[in-house]
Amino acid sequence: MYIGEIISVLASFGLPYKIRPVRFRWSGRLLPVNDITYSWKTRDGESIIYHFSVSDGKTLYELSFNTRSLLWRLENLADDS
């Protein structure tokens, strides 16, 4: 399901150029990132967008990080219900 909302994310930024979301806040809930199942990057003009398929153990979420605006978004979610 498409969401497309700007969210707050606690992330680890390591070397070399390694970004890892740790947890994020959405709809008043603080959700852990238990697993990163896939990651990729795309371009939008001059921006590089890092995408992460992450799970909290129940639901699969797609998060994105825009390197130009420094904003995180919850792009999509898929749950088992």
Secondary structure in CASP SS format (residue, H / E / C, confidence):
PFRMAT SS
TARGET T0000
AUTHOR 0000-0000-0000
METHOD secondary structure of the structure
MODEL  1
M C 1.00
Y E 1.00
I E 1.00
G E 1.00
E E 1.00
I E 1.00
I E 1.00
S E 1.00
V E 1.00
L E 1.00
A E 1.00
S E 1.00
F E 1.00
G E 1.00
L C 1.00
P C 1.00
Y C 1.00
K E 1.00
I E 1.00
R E 1.00
P E 1.00
V E 1.00
R E 1.00
F E 1.00
R E 1.00
W E 1.00
S C 1.00
G C 1.00
R E 1.00
L E 1.00
L E 1.00
P E 1.00
V C 1.00
N C 1.00
D E 1.00
I E 1.00
T E 1.00
Y E 1.00
S E 1.00
W E 1.00
K E 1.00
T E 1.00
R E 1.00
D E 1.00
G C 1.00
E C 1.00
S E 1.00
I E 1.00
I E 1.00
Y E 1.00
H E 1.00
F E 1.00
S E 1.00
V E 1.00
S E 1.00
D C 1.00
G C 1.00
K C 1.00
T E 1.00
L E 1.00
Y E 1.00
E E 1.00
L E 1.00
S E 1.00
F E 1.00
N E 1.00
T C 1.00
R C 1.00
S C 1.00
L C 1.00
L C 1.00
W E 1.00
R E 1.00
L E 1.00
E E 1.00
N E 1.00
L E 1.00
A E 1.00
D E 1.00
D C 1.00
S C 1.00
END
